[in-house]
Amino acid sequence: MRDRLAEIATRYVRTPEAARLLGISARTLEKYRCHGNGPTFRKLGGRVVYAIEDLLAWADQSACRSTSDPHYVEARAAGRAAPNNRVAPSYPHR
């Protein structure tokens, strides 16, 4: 019961507010979502929302102490699509 109450109490934000919390543009966050390398999101009633916990967890994945940190190269690439992992546009079939 307690877990369910915690889940219900989770605050969700839409893309513009999520982008402000992360300090990036909404358009950048949308691109990350399309490429699959951004924070976890949900579709509720046709709207994209982010749990604040998910935003913080995604941002924490990029934490480094210095540029010589072994994790730095990986963290720096967070949000970027791999050069050969382009997503082909999907067009509705007619």
PDB file of N, CA, C and O in Angstrom, chain B, residues numbered from 101:
ATOM      1  N   MET B 101       0.822  -1.197   0.000  1.00  0.00           N
ATOM      2  CA  MET B 101       0.000   0.000   0.000  1.00  0.00           C
ATOM      3  C   MET B 101       0.868   1.263   0.000  1.00  0.00           C
ATOM      4  O   MET B 101       0.596   2.231  -0.710  1.00  0.00           O
ATOM      5  N   ARG B 102       1.914   1.217   0.816  1.00  0.00           N
ATOM      6  CA  ARG B 102       2.793   2.383   0.916  1.00  0.00           C
ATOM      7  C   ARG B 102       3.491   2.670  -0.413  1.00  0.00           C
ATOM      8  O   ARG B 102       3.638   3.828  -0.803  1.00  0.00           O
ATOM      9  N   ASP B 103       3.931   1.589  -1.125  1.00  0.00           N
ATOM     10  CA  ASP B 103       4.571   1.765  -2.421  1.00  0.00           C
ATOM     11  C   ASP B 103       3.622   2.407  -3.416  1.00  0.00           C
ATOM     12  O   ASP B 103       4.024   3.258  -4.210  1.00  0.00           O
ATOM     13  N   ARG B 104       2.383   2.005  -3.371  1.00  0.00           N
ATOM     14  CA  ARG B 104       1.379   2.561  -4.295  1.00  0.00           C
ATOM     15  C   ARG B 104       1.160   4.044  -4.003  1.00  0.00           C
ATOM     16  O   ARG B 104       1.032   4.840  -4.933  1.00  0.00           O
ATOM     17  N   LEU B 105       1.115   4.425  -2.733  1.00  0.00           N
ATOM     18  CA  LEU B 105       0.951   5.835  -2.375  1.00  0.00           C
ATOM     19  C   LEU B 105       2.152   6.652  -2.836  1.00  0.00           C
ATOM     20  O   LEU B 105       1.996   7.780  -3.304  1.00  0.00           O
ATOM     21  N   ALA B 106       3.345   6.089  -2.706  1.00  0.00           N
ATOM     22  CA  ALA B 106       4.549   6.786  -3.175  1.00  0.00           C
ATOM     23  C   ALA B 106       4.501   6.962  -4.684  1.00  0.00           C
ATOM     24  O   ALA B 106       4.895   8.004  -5.208  1.00  0.00           O
ATOM     25  N   GLU B 107       4.018   5.942  -5.380  1.00  0.00           N
ATOM     26  CA  GLU B 107       3.913   6.031  -6.836  1.00  0.00           C
ATOM     27  C   GLU B 107       2.916   7.119  -7.239  1.00  0.00           C
ATOM     28  O   GLU B 107       3.174   7.892  -8.161  1.00  0.00           O
ATOM     29  N   ILE B 108       1.803   7.173  -6.559  1.00  0.00           N
ATOM     30  CA  ILE B 108       0.787   8.185  -6.872  1.00  0.00           C
ATOM     31  C   ILE B 108       1.308   9.586  -6.574  1.00  0.00           C
ATOM     32  O   ILE B 108       0.972  10.544  -7.270  1.00  0.00           O
ATOM     33  N   ALA B 109       2.130   9.697  -5.534  1.00  0.00           N
ATOM     34  CA  ALA B 109       2.641  11.004  -5.124  1.00  0.00           C
ATOM     35  C   ALA B 109       3.758  11.513  -6.026  1.00  0.00           C
ATOM     36  O   ALA B 109       4.162  12.670  -5.909  1.00  0.00           O
ATOM     37  N   THR B 110       4.265  10.667  -6.929  1.00  0.00           N
ATOM     38  CA  THR B 110       5.321  11.099  -7.846  1.00  0.00           C
ATOM     39  C   THR B 110       4.823  12.263  -8.680  1.00  0.00           C
ATOM     40  O   THR B 110       3.729  12.211  -9.242  1.00  0.00           O
ATOM     41  N   ARG B 111       5.615  13.296  -8.759  1.00  0.00           N
ATOM     42  CA  ARG B 111       5.221  14.475  -9.531  1.00  0.00           C
ATOM     43  C   ARG B 111       5.728  14.354 -10.950  1.00  0.00           C
ATOM     44  O   ARG B 111       6.904  14.084 -11.192  1.00  0.00           O
ATOM     45  N   TYR B 112       4.829  14.555 -11.866  1.00  0.00           N
ATOM     46  CA  TYR B 112       5.174  14.501 -13.280  1.00  0.00           C
ATOM     47  C   TYR B 112       5.191  15.911 -13.852  1.00  0.00           C
ATOM     48  O   TYR B 112       4.393  16.763 -13.461  1.00  0.00           O
ATOM     49  N   VAL B 113       6.112  16.146 -14.786  1.00  0.00           N
ATOM     50  CA  VAL B 113       6.202  17.441 -15.450  1.00  0.00           C
ATOM     51  C   VAL B 113       6.204  17.209 -16.955  1.00  0.00           C
ATOM     52  O   VAL B 113       6.608  16.148 -17.431  1.00  0.00           O
ATOM     53  N   ARG B 114       5.753  18.207 -17.690  1.00  0.00           N
ATOM     54  CA  ARG B 114       5.739  18.117 -19.144  1.00  0.00           C
ATOM     55  C   ARG B 114       7.099  18.572 -19.682  1.00  0.00           C
ATOM     56  O   ARG B 114       7.953  19.038 -18.929  1.00  0.00           O
ATOM     57  N   THR B 115       7.279  18.429 -20.973  1.00  0.00           N
ATOM     58  CA  THR B 115       8.583  18.665 -21.601  1.00  0.00           C
ATOM     59  C   THR B 115       9.195  20.039 -21.287  1.00  0.00           C
ATOM     60  O   THR B 115      10.369  20.094 -20.921  1.00  0.00           O
ATOM     61  N   PRO B 116       8.454  21.145 -21.414  1.00  0.00           N
ATOM     62  CA  PRO B 116       9.094  22.450 -21.143  1.00  0.00           C
ATOM     63  C   PRO B 116       9.652  22.569 -19.715  1.00  0.00           C
ATOM     64  O   PRO B 116      10.754  23.080 -19.512  1.00  0.00           O
ATOM     65  N   GLU B 117       8.879  22.092 -18.732  1.00  0.00           N
ATOM     66  CA  GLU B 117       9.349  22.181 -17.348  1.00  0.00           C
ATOM     67  C   GLU B 117      10.507  21.206 -17.102  1.00  0.00           C
ATOM     68  O   GLU B 117      11.452  21.536 -16.386  1.00  0.00           O
ATOM     69  N   ALA B 118      10.438  20.020 -17.688  1.00  0.00           N
ATOM     70  CA  ALA B 118      11.527  19.049 -17.550  1.00  0.00           C
ATOM     71  C   ALA B 118      12.822  19.633 -18.121  1.00  0.00           C
ATOM     72  O   ALA B 118      13.889  19.501 -17.521  1.00  0.00           O
ATOM     73  N   ALA B 119      12.716  20.272 -19.274  1.00  0.00           N
ATOM     74  CA  ALA B 119      13.889  20.887 -19.899  1.00  0.00           C
ATOM     75  C   ALA B 119      14.463  21.983 -19.005  1.00  0.00           C
ATOM     76  O   ALA B 119      15.681  22.085 -18.857  1.00  0.00           O
ATOM     77  N   ARG B 120      13.606  22.796 -18.415  1.00  0.00           N
ATOM     78  CA  ARG B 120      14.087  23.852 -17.497  1.00  0.00           C
ATOM     79  C   ARG B 120      14.809  23.236 -16.303  1.00  0.00           C
ATOM     80  O   ARG B 120      15.854  23.734 -15.885  1.00  0.00           O
ATOM     81  N   LEU B 121      14.257  22.157 -15.754  1.00  0.00           N
ATOM     82  CA  LEU B 121      14.896  21.507 -14.606  1.00  0.00           C
ATOM     83  C   LEU B 121      16.281  20.979 -14.952  1.00  0.00           C
ATOM     84  O   LEU B 121      17.190  21.008 -14.122  1.00  0.00           O
ATOM     85  N   LEU B 122      16.438  20.494 -16.184  1.00  0.00           N
ATOM     86  CA  LEU B 122      17.720  19.948 -16.622  1.00  0.00           C
ATOM     87  C   LEU B 122      18.672  21.004 -17.170  1.00  0.00           C
ATOM     88  O   LEU B 122      19.864  20.745 -17.332  1.00  0.00           O
ATOM     89  N   GLY B 123      18.149  22.190 -17.456  1.00  0.00           N
ATOM     90  CA  GLY B 123      18.981  23.258 -17.998  1.00  0.00           C
ATOM     91  C   GLY B 123      19.282  23.075 -19.476  1.00  0.00           C
ATOM     92  O   GLY B 123      20.322  23.521 -19.961  1.00  0.00           O
ATOM     93  N   ILE B 124      18.376  22.420 -20.194  1.00  0.00           N
ATOM     94  CA  ILE B 124      18.527  22.242 -21.637  1.00  0.00           C
ATOM     95  C   ILE B 124      17.260  22.744 -22.314  1.00  0.00           C
ATOM     96  O   ILE B 124      16.266  23.025 -21.645  1.00  0.00           O
ATOM     97  N   SER B 125      17.293  22.855 -23.629  1.00  0.00           N
ATOM     98  CA  SER B 125      16.097  23.331 -24.329  1.00  0.00           C
ATOM     99  C   SER B 125      15.087  22.194 -24.469  1.00  0.00           C
ATOM    100  O   SER B 125      15.448  21.017 -24.459  1.00  0.00           O
ATOM    101  N   ALA B 126      13.837  22.564 -24.597  1.00  0.00           N
ATOM    102  CA  ALA B 126      12.773  21.574 -24.795  1.00  0.00           C
ATOM    103  C   ALA B 126      13.015  20.796 -26.081  1.00  0.00           C
ATOM    104  O   ALA B 126      12.757  19.594 -26.137  1.00  0.00           O
ATOM    105  N   ARG B 127      13.506  21.469 -27.109  1.00  0.00           N
ATOM    106  CA  ARG B 127      13.771  20.814 -28.387  1.00  0.00           C
ATOM    107  C   ARG B 127      14.874  19.758 -28.240  1.00  0.00           C
ATOM    108  O   ARG B 127      14.788  18.687 -28.840  1.00  0.00           O
ATOM    109  N   THR B 128      15.885  20.051 -27.463  1.00  0.00           N
ATOM    110  CA  THR B 128      16.947  19.075 -27.218  1.00  0.00           C
ATOM    111  C   THR B 128      16.382  17.861 -26.499  1.00  0.00           C
ATOM    112  O   THR B 128      16.719  16.726 -26.837  1.00  0.00           O
ATOM    113  N   LEU B 129      15.533  18.089 -25.516  1.00  0.00           N
ATOM    114  CA  LEU B 129      14.909  16.986 -24.792  1.00  0.00           C
ATOM    115  C   LEU B 129      14.033  16.148 -25.731  1.00  0.00           C
ATOM    116  O   LEU B 129      13.996  14.923 -25.614  1.00  0.00           O
ATOM    117  N   GLU B 130      13.338  16.796 -26.648  1.00  0.00           N
ATOM    118  CA  GLU B 130      12.527  16.065 -27.636  1.00  0.00           C
ATOM    119  C   GLU B 130      13.415  15.202 -28.531  1.00  0.00           C
ATOM    120  O   GLU B 130      13.063  14.065 -28.843  1.00  0.00           O
ATOM    121  N   LYS B 131      14.561  15.735 -28.943  1.00  0.00           N
ATOM    122  CA  LYS B 131      15.485  14.963 -29.774  1.00  0.00           C
ATOM    123  C   LYS B 131      16.009  13.752 -29.015  1.00  0.00           C
ATOM    124  O   LYS B 131      16.076  12.654 -29.566  1.00  0.00           O
ATOM    125  N   TYR B 132      16.383  13.948 -27.746  1.00  0.00           N
ATOM    126  CA  TYR B 132      16.842  12.831 -26.927  1.00  0.00           C
ATOM    127  C   TYR B 132      15.764  11.757 -26.854  1.00  0.00           C
ATOM    128  O   TYR B 132      16.064  10.565 -26.929  1.00  0.00           O
ATOM    129  N   ARG B 133      14.520  12.175 -26.709  1.00  0.00           N
ATOM    130  CA  ARG B 133      13.399  11.233 -26.623  1.00  0.00           C
ATOM    131  C   ARG B 133      13.274  10.432 -27.923  1.00  0.00           C
ATOM    132  O   ARG B 133      13.065   9.220 -27.884  1.00  0.00           O
ATOM    133  N   CYS B 134      13.399  11.092 -29.051  1.00  0.00           N
ATOM    134  CA  CYS B 134      13.296  10.413 -30.351  1.00  0.00           C
ATOM    135  C   CYS B 134      14.435   9.432 -30.574  1.00  0.00           C
ATOM    136  O   CYS B 134      14.230   8.364 -31.150  1.00  0.00           O
ATOM    137  N   HIS B 135      15.632   9.783 -30.124  1.00  0.00           N
ATOM    138  CA  HIS B 135      16.799   8.919 -30.311  1.00  0.00           C
ATOM    139  C   HIS B 135      16.886   7.828 -29.242  1.00  0.00           C
ATOM    140  O   HIS B 135      17.657   6.879 -29.376  1.00  0.00           O
ATOM    141  N   GLY B 136      16.102   7.970 -28.198  1.00  0.00           N
ATOM    142  CA  GLY B 136      16.093   6.949 -27.149  1.00  0.00           C
ATOM    143  C   GLY B 136      17.223   7.051 -26.158  1.00  0.00           C
ATOM    144  O   GLY B 136      17.523   6.075 -25.470  1.00  0.00           O
ATOM    145  N   ASN B 137      17.863   8.207 -26.062  1.00  0.00           N
ATOM    146  CA  ASN B 137      18.968   8.343 -25.122  1.00  0.00           C
ATOM    147  C   ASN B 137      18.734   9.444 -24.096  1.00  0.00           C
ATOM    148  O   ASN B 137      19.682   9.932 -23.481  1.00  0.00           O
ATOM    149  N   GLY B 138      17.507   9.827 -23.914  1.00  0.00           N
ATOM    150  CA  GLY B 138      17.154  10.821 -22.906  1.00  0.00           C
ATOM    151  C   GLY B 138      16.571  10.157 -21.675  1.00  0.00           C
ATOM    152  O   GLY B 138      16.613   8.934 -21.545  1.00  0.00           O
ATOM    153  N   PRO B 139      16.030  10.952 -20.778  1.00  0.00           N
ATOM    154  CA  PRO B 139      15.423  10.391 -19.574  1.00  0.00           C
ATOM    155  C   PRO B 139      14.157   9.600 -19.902  1.00  0.00           C
ATOM    156  O   PRO B 139      13.527   9.816 -20.936  1.00  0.00           O
ATOM    157  N   THR B 140      13.803   8.695 -19.017  1.00  0.00           N
ATOM    158  CA  THR B 140      12.589   7.902 -19.164  1.00  0.00           C
ATOM    159  C   THR B 140      11.386   8.833 -19.167  1.00  0.00           C
ATOM    160  O   THR B 140      11.310   9.771 -18.374  1.00  0.00           O
ATOM    161  N   PHE B 141      10.448   8.561 -20.070  1.00  0.00           N
ATOM    162  CA  PHE B 141       9.234   9.379 -20.143  1.00  0.00           C
ATOM    163  C   PHE B 141       8.017   8.480 -20.198  1.00  0.00           C
ATOM    164  O   PHE B 141       8.128   7.268 -20.383  1.00  0.00           O
ATOM    165  N   ARG B 142       6.855   9.090 -20.034  1.00  0.00           N
ATOM    166  CA  ARG B 142       5.584   8.373 -20.105  1.00  0.00           C
ATOM    167  C   ARG B 142       4.623   9.140 -20.996  1.00  0.00           C
ATOM    168  O   ARG B 142       4.701  10.363 -21.107  1.00  0.00           O
ATOM    169  N   LYS B 143       3.730   8.417 -21.620  1.00  0.00           N
ATOM    170  CA  LYS B 143       2.656   9.043 -22.395  1.00  0.00           C
ATOM    171  C   LYS B 143       1.378   8.855 -21.591  1.00  0.00           C
ATOM    172  O   LYS B 143       0.924   7.728 -21.391  1.00  0.00           O
ATOM    173  N   LEU B 144       0.811   9.936 -21.141  1.00  0.00           N
ATOM    174  CA  LEU B 144      -0.441   9.897 -20.378  1.00  0.00           C
ATOM    175  C   LEU B 144      -1.477  10.724 -21.116  1.00  0.00           C
ATOM    176  O   LEU B 144      -1.341  11.942 -21.233  1.00  0.00           O
ATOM    177  N   GLY B 145      -2.493  10.074 -21.605  1.00  0.00           N
ATOM    178  CA  GLY B 145      -3.536  10.796 -22.322  1.00  0.00           C
ATOM    179  C   GLY B 145      -3.013  11.527 -23.545  1.00  0.00           C
ATOM    180  O   GLY B 145      -3.510  12.603 -23.877  1.00  0.00           O
ATOM    181  N   GLY B 146      -2.020  10.963 -24.221  1.00  0.00           N
ATOM    182  CA  GLY B 146      -1.463  11.601 -25.404  1.00  0.00           C
ATOM    183  C   GLY B 146      -0.426  12.670 -25.103  1.00  0.00           C
ATOM    184  O   GLY B 146       0.088  13.305 -26.024  1.00  0.00           O
ATOM    185  N   ARG B 147      -0.112  12.877 -23.846  1.00  0.00           N
ATOM    186  CA  ARG B 147       0.883  13.883 -23.454  1.00  0.00           C
ATOM    187  C   ARG B 147       2.124  13.206 -22.911  1.00  0.00           C
ATOM    188  O   ARG B 147       2.040  12.192 -22.218  1.00  0.00           O
ATOM    189  N   VAL B 148       3.265  13.769 -23.229  1.00  0.00           N
ATOM    190  CA  VAL B 148       4.535  13.253 -22.718  1.00  0.00           C
ATOM    191  C   VAL B 148       4.796  13.898 -21.370  1.00  0.00           C
ATOM    192  O   VAL B 148       4.736  15.120 -21.231  1.00  0.00           O
ATOM    193  N   VAL B 149       5.087  13.068 -20.377  1.00  0.00           N
ATOM    194  CA  VAL B 149       5.423  13.572 -19.047  1.00  0.00           C
ATOM    195  C   VAL B 149       6.659  12.847 -18.532  1.00  0.00           C
ATOM    196  O   VAL B 149       6.961  11.727 -18.943  1.00  0.00           O
ATOM    197  N   TYR B 150       7.356  13.506 -17.634  1.00  0.00           N
ATOM    198  CA  TYR B 150       8.555  12.961 -17.007  1.00  0.00           C
ATOM    199  C   TYR B 150       8.374  12.989 -15.499  1.00  0.00           C
ATOM    200  O   TYR B 150       7.903  13.982 -14.944  1.00  0.00           O
ATOM    201  N   ALA B 151       8.745  11.905 -14.839  1.00  0.00           N
ATOM    202  CA  ALA B 151       8.787  11.893 -13.376  1.00  0.00           C
ATOM    203  C   ALA B 151      10.074  12.613 -12.971  1.00  0.00           C
ATOM    204  O   ALA B 151      11.134  12.377 -13.551  1.00  0.00           O
ATOM    205  N   ILE B 152       9.975  13.476 -11.991  1.00  0.00           N
ATOM    206  CA  ILE B 152      11.150  14.223 -11.556  1.00  0.00           C
ATOM    207  C   ILE B 152      12.264  13.268 -11.120  1.00  0.00           C
ATOM    208  O   ILE B 152      13.441  13.538 -11.363  1.00  0.00           O
ATOM    209  N   GLU B 153      11.903  12.167 -10.485  1.00  0.00           N
ATOM    210  CA  GLU B 153      12.909  11.171 -10.077  1.00  0.00           C
ATOM    211  C   GLU B 153      13.685  10.646 -11.289  1.00  0.00           C
ATOM    212  O   GLU B 153      14.898  10.446 -11.217  1.00  0.00           O
ATOM    213  N   ASP B 154      12.985  10.426 -12.391  1.00  0.00           N
ATOM    214  CA  ASP B 154      13.647   9.932 -13.609  1.00  0.00           C
ATOM    215  C   ASP B 154      14.589  10.979 -14.191  1.00  0.00           C
ATOM    216  O   ASP B 154      15.664  10.639 -14.686  1.00  0.00           O
ATOM    217  N   LEU B 155      14.194  12.249 -14.137  1.00  0.00           N
ATOM    218  CA  LEU B 155      15.058  13.327 -14.631  1.00  0.00           C
ATOM    219  C   LEU B 155      16.343  13.404 -13.811  1.00  0.00           C
ATOM    220  O   LEU B 155      17.436  13.536 -14.361  1.00  0.00           O
ATOM    221  N   LEU B 156      16.197  13.319 -12.496  1.00  0.00           N
ATOM    222  CA  LEU B 156      17.366  13.388 -11.615  1.00  0.00           C
ATOM    223  C   LEU B 156      18.278  12.185 -11.818  1.00  0.00           C
ATOM    224  O   LEU B 156      19.501  12.328 -11.827  1.00  0.00           O
ATOM    225  N   ALA B 157      17.691  11.001 -11.979  1.00  0.00           N
ATOM    226  CA  ALA B 157      18.488   9.793 -12.197  1.00  0.00           C
ATOM    227  C   ALA B 157      19.259   9.888 -13.512  1.00  0.00           C
ATOM    228  O   ALA B 157      20.426   9.503 -13.575  1.00  0.00           O
ATOM    229  N   TRP B 158      18.613  10.398 -14.558  1.00  0.00           N
ATOM    230  CA  TRP B 158      19.275  10.537 -15.853  1.00  0.00           C
ATOM    231  C   TRP B 158      20.428  11.540 -15.757  1.00  0.00           C
ATOM    232  O   TRP B 158      21.510  11.305 -16.294  1.00  0.00           O
ATOM    233  N   ALA B 159      20.189  12.647 -15.075  1.00  0.00           N
ATOM    234  CA  ALA B 159      21.239  13.657 -14.913  1.00  0.00           C
ATOM    235  C   ALA B 159      22.398  13.109 -14.082  1.00  0.00           C
ATOM    236  O   ALA B 159      23.557  13.414 -14.359  1.00  0.00           O
ATOM    237  N   ASP B 160      22.095  12.309 -13.074  1.00  0.00           N
ATOM    238  CA  ASP B 160      23.147  11.739 -12.225  1.00  0.00           C
ATOM    239  C   ASP B 160      24.047  10.778 -12.984  1.00  0.00           C
ATOM    240  O   ASP B 160      25.194  10.571 -12.588  1.00  0.00           O
ATOM    241  N   GLN B 161      23.553  10.187 -14.069  1.00  0.00           N
ATOM    242  CA  GLN B 161      24.372   9.280 -14.870  1.00  0.00           C
ATOM    243  C   GLN B 161      25.545  10.008 -15.521  1.00  0.00           C
ATOM    244  O   GLN B 161      26.524   9.378 -15.924  1.00  0.00           O
ATOM    245  N   SER B 162      25.449  11.311 -15.624  1.00  0.00           N
ATOM    246  CA  SER B 162      26.501  12.098 -16.272  1.00  0.00           C
ATOM    247  C   SER B 162      27.467  12.734 -15.280  1.00  0.00           C
ATOM    248  O   SER B 162      28.293  13.562 -15.665  1.00  0.00           O
ATOM    249  N   ALA B 163      27.373  12.360 -14.022  1.00  0.00           N
ATOM    250  CA  ALA B 163      28.225  12.965 -13.000  1.00  0.00           C
ATOM    251  C   ALA B 163      29.671  12.505 -13.148  1.00  0.00           C
ATOM    252  O   ALA B 163      29.944  11.312 -13.281  1.00  0.00           O
ATOM    253  N   CYS B 164      30.591  13.466 -13.123  1.00  0.00           N
ATOM    254  CA  CYS B 164      32.033  13.195 -13.202  1.00  0.00           C
ATOM    255  C   CYS B 164      32.761  14.132 -12.240  1.00  0.00           C
ATOM    256  O   CYS B 164      32.268  15.212 -11.915  1.00  0.00           O
ATOM    257  N   ARG B 165      33.925  13.708 -11.795  1.00  0.00           N
ATOM    258  CA  ARG B 165      34.735  14.556 -10.907  1.00  0.00           C
ATOM    259  C   ARG B 165      35.731  15.401 -11.697  1.00  0.00           C
ATOM    260  O   ARG B 165      36.112  16.484 -11.252  1.00  0.00           O
ATOM    261  N   SER B 166      36.153  14.920 -12.859  1.00  0.00           N
ATOM    262  CA  SER B 166      37.096  15.670 -13.678  1.00  0.00           C
ATOM    263  C   SER B 166      37.032  15.149 -15.109  1.00  0.00           C
ATOM    264  O   SER B 166      36.381  14.142 -15.389  1.00  0.00           O
ATOM    265  N   THR B 167      37.715  15.849 -16.006  1.00  0.00           N
ATOM    266  CA  THR B 167      37.746  15.408 -17.399  1.00  0.00           C
ATOM    267  C   THR B 167      38.628  14.168 -17.577  1.00  0.00           C
ATOM    268  O   THR B 167      38.583  13.527 -18.627  1.00  0.00           O
ATOM    269  N   SER B 168      39.424  13.827 -16.567  1.00  0.00           N
ATOM    270  CA  SER B 168      40.223  12.604 -16.637  1.00  0.00           C
ATOM    271  C   SER B 168      39.490  11.413 -16.022  1.00  0.00           C
ATOM    272  O   SER B 168      40.020  10.302 -16.000  1.00  0.00           O
ATOM    273  N   ASP B 169      38.282  11.638 -15.526  1.00  0.00           N
ATOM    274  CA  ASP B 169      37.440  10.575 -14.993  1.00  0.00           C
ATOM    275  C   ASP B 169      37.164   9.570 -16.115  1.00  0.00           C
ATOM    276  O   ASP B 169      36.755   9.981 -17.201  1.00  0.00           O
ATOM    277  N   PRO B 170      37.372   8.263 -15.890  1.00  0.00           N
ATOM    278  CA  PRO B 170      37.126   7.272 -16.941  1.00  0.00           C
ATOM    279  C   PRO B 170      35.679   7.317 -17.467  1.00  0.00           C
ATOM    280  O   PRO B 170      35.420   6.936 -18.608  1.00  0.00           O
ATOM    281  N   HIS B 171      34.781   7.764 -16.663  1.00  0.00           N
ATOM    282  CA  HIS B 171      33.366   7.852 -17.046  1.00  0.00           C
ATOM    283  C   HIS B 171      33.073   9.108 -17.877  1.00  0.00           C
ATOM    284  O   HIS B 171      31.988   9.230 -18.445  1.00  0.00           O
ATOM    285  N   TYR B 172      34.020  10.030 -17.951  1.00  0.00           N
ATOM    286  CA  TYR B 172      33.790  11.330 -18.606  1.00  0.00           C
ATOM    287  C   TYR B 172      33.390  11.202 -20.070  1.00  0.00           C
ATOM    288  O   TYR B 172      32.441  11.860 -20.497  1.00  0.00           O
ATOM    289  N   VAL B 173      34.073  10.384 -20.844  1.00  0.00           N
ATOM    290  CA  VAL B 173      33.781  10.249 -22.273  1.00  0.00           C
ATOM    291  C   VAL B 173      32.353   9.744 -22.460  1.00  0.00           C
ATOM    292  O   VAL B 173      31.610  10.259 -23.295  1.00  0.00           O
ATOM    293  N   GLU B 174      31.977   8.746 -21.687  1.00  0.00           N
ATOM    294  CA  GLU B 174      30.614   8.206 -21.763  1.00  0.00           C
ATOM    295  C   GLU B 174      29.591   9.248 -21.331  1.00  0.00           C
ATOM    296  O   GLU B 174      28.550   9.400 -21.971  1.00  0.00           O
ATOM    297  N   ALA B 175      29.877   9.960 -20.254  1.00  0.00           N
ATOM    298  CA  ALA B 175      28.954  10.974 -19.747  1.00  0.00           C
ATOM    299  C   ALA B 175      28.809  12.127 -20.730  1.00  0.00           C
ATOM    300  O   ALA B 175      27.719  12.673 -20.900  1.00  0.00           O
ATOM    301  N   ARG B 176      29.885  12.485 -21.359  1.00  0.00           N
ATOM    302  CA  ARG B 176      29.860  13.588 -22.328  1.00  0.00           C
ATOM    303  C   ARG B 176      28.994  13.242 -23.530  1.00  0.00           C
ATOM    304  O   ARG B 176      28.395  14.123 -24.146  1.00  0.00           O
ATOM    305  N   ALA B 177      28.932  11.969 -23.857  1.00  0.00           N
ATOM    306  CA  ALA B 177      28.140  11.513 -24.997  1.00  0.00           C
ATOM    307  C   ALA B 177      26.668  11.315 -24.642  1.00  0.00           C
ATOM    308  O   ALA B 177      25.864  11.007 -25.521  1.00  0.00           O
ATOM    309  N   ALA B 178      26.303  11.483 -23.381  1.00  0.00           N
ATOM    310  CA  ALA B 178      24.909  11.284 -22.969  1.00  0.00           C
ATOM    311  C   ALA B 178      23.996  12.189 -23.783  1.00  0.00           C
ATOM    312  O   ALA B 178      24.237  13.389 -23.910  1.00  0.00           O
ATOM    313  N   GLY B 179      22.969  11.605 -24.318  1.00  0.00           N
ATOM    314  CA  GLY B 179      22.016  12.371 -25.104  1.00  0.00           C
ATOM    315  C   GLY B 179      22.339  12.431 -26.575  1.00  0.00           C
ATOM    316  O   GLY B 179      21.493  12.815 -27.383  1.00  0.00           O
ATOM    317  N   ARG B 180      23.553  12.058 -26.937  1.00  0.00           N
ATOM    318  CA  ARG B 180      23.930  12.091 -28.350  1.00  0.00           C
ATOM    319  C   ARG B 180      23.630  10.748 -28.986  1.00  0.00           C
ATOM    320  O   ARG B 180      23.834   9.700 -28.374  1.00  0.00           O
ATOM    321  N   ALA B 181      23.154  10.786 -30.189  1.00  0.00           N
ATOM    322  CA  ALA B 181      22.923   9.550 -30.935  1.00  0.00           C
ATOM    323  C   ALA B 181      24.244   9.057 -31.494  1.00  0.00           C
ATOM    324  O   ALA B 181      25.085   9.855 -31.908  1.00  0.00           O
ATOM    325  N   ALA B 182      24.427   7.764 -31.506  1.00  0.00           N
ATOM    326  CA  ALA B 182      25.624   7.198 -32.116  1.00  0.00           C
ATOM    327  C   ALA B 182      25.578   7.492 -33.612  1.00  0.00           C
ATOM    328  O   ALA B 182      24.498   7.473 -34.202  1.00  0.00           O
ATOM    329  N   PRO B 183      26.721   7.763 -34.239  1.00  0.00           N
ATOM    330  CA  PRO B 183      26.739   8.156 -35.649  1.00  0.00           C
ATOM    331  C   PRO B 183      26.039   7.167 -36.582  1.00  0.00           C
ATOM    332  O   PRO B 183      25.407   7.587 -37.551  1.00  0.00           O
ATOM    333  N   ASN B 184      26.136   5.879 -36.312  1.00  0.00           N
ATOM    334  CA  ASN B 184      25.533   4.892 -37.197  1.00  0.00           C
ATOM    335  C   ASN B 184      24.173   4.414 -36.721  1.00  0.00           C
ATOM    336  O   ASN B 184      23.612   3.487 -37.305  1.00  0.00           O
ATOM    337  N   ASN B 185      23.638   5.013 -35.693  1.00  0.00           N
ATOM    338  CA  ASN B 185      22.342   4.604 -35.156  1.00  0.00           C
ATOM    339  C   ASN B 185      21.247   5.574 -35.535  1.00  0.00           C
ATOM    340  O   ASN B 185      20.381   5.884 -34.716  1.00  0.00           O
ATOM    341  N   ARG B 186      21.272   6.049 -36.741  1.00  0.00           N
ATOM    342  CA  ARG B 186      20.242   6.979 -37.188  1.00  0.00           C
ATOM    343  C   ARG B 186      18.912   6.260 -37.273  1.00  0.00           C
ATOM    344  O   ARG B 186      18.826   5.112 -37.708  1.00  0.00           O
ATOM    345  N   VAL B 187      17.906   6.945 -36.858  1.00  0.00           N
ATOM    346  CA  VAL B 187      16.565   6.374 -36.914  1.00  0.00           C
ATOM    347  C   VAL B 187      15.919   6.835 -38.218  1.00  0.00           C
ATOM    348  O   VAL B 187      15.822   8.033 -38.487  1.00  0.00           O
ATOM    349  N   ALA B 188      15.487   5.885 -39.007  1.00  0.00           N
ATOM    350  CA  ALA B 188      14.836   6.231 -40.265  1.00  0.00           C
ATOM    351  C   ALA B 188      13.449   6.773 -39.969  1.00  0.00           C
ATOM    352  O   ALA B 188      12.741   6.230 -39.120  1.00  0.00           O
ATOM    353  N   PRO B 189      13.050   7.838 -40.657  1.00  0.00           N
ATOM    354  CA  PRO B 189      11.717   8.381 -40.417  1.00  0.00           C
ATOM    355  C   PRO B 189      10.663   7.364 -40.811  1.00  0.00           C
ATOM    356  O   PRO B 189      10.797   6.661 -41.812  1.00  0.00           O
ATOM    357  N   SER B 190       9.618   7.299 -40.013  1.00  0.00           N
ATOM    358  CA  SER B 190       8.540   6.380 -40.351  1.00  0.00           C
ATOM    359  C   SER B 190       7.395   7.185 -40.957  1.00  0.00           C
ATOM    360  O   SER B 190       6.962   8.193 -40.398  1.00  0.00           O
ATOM    361  N   TYR B 191       6.929   6.738 -42.073  1.00  0.00           N
ATOM    362  CA  TYR B 191       5.842   7.397 -42.767  1.00  0.00           C
ATOM    363  C   TYR B 191       4.639   6.466 -42.774  1.00  0.00           C
ATOM    364  O   TYR B 191       4.790   5.259 -42.957  1.00  0.00           O
ATOM    365  N   PRO B 192       3.464   7.009 -42.580  1.00  0.00           N
ATOM    366  CA  PRO B 192       2.284   6.137 -42.587  1.00  0.00           C
ATOM    367  C   PRO B 192       2.084   5.547 -43.990  1.00  0.00           C
ATOM    368  O   PRO B 192       2.258   6.223 -45.005  1.00  0.00           O
ATOM    369  N   HIS B 193       1.725   4.302 -44.005  1.00  0.00           N
ATOM    370  CA  HIS B 193       1.454   3.639 -45.265  1.00  0.00           C
ATOM    371  C   HIS B 193       0.088   4.069 -45.796  1.00  0.00           C
ATOM    372  O   HIS B 193      -0.867   4.210 -45.032  1.00  0.00           O
ATOM    373  N   ARG B 194       0.007   4.270 -47.076  1.00  0.00           N
ATOM    374  CA  ARG B 194      -1.262   4.704 -47.645  1.00  0.00           C
ATOM    375  C   ARG B 194      -1.891   3.608 -48.441  1.00  0.00           C
ATOM    376  O   ARG B 194      -2.973   3.792 -48.999  1.00  0.00           O
TER     377      ARG B 194
END
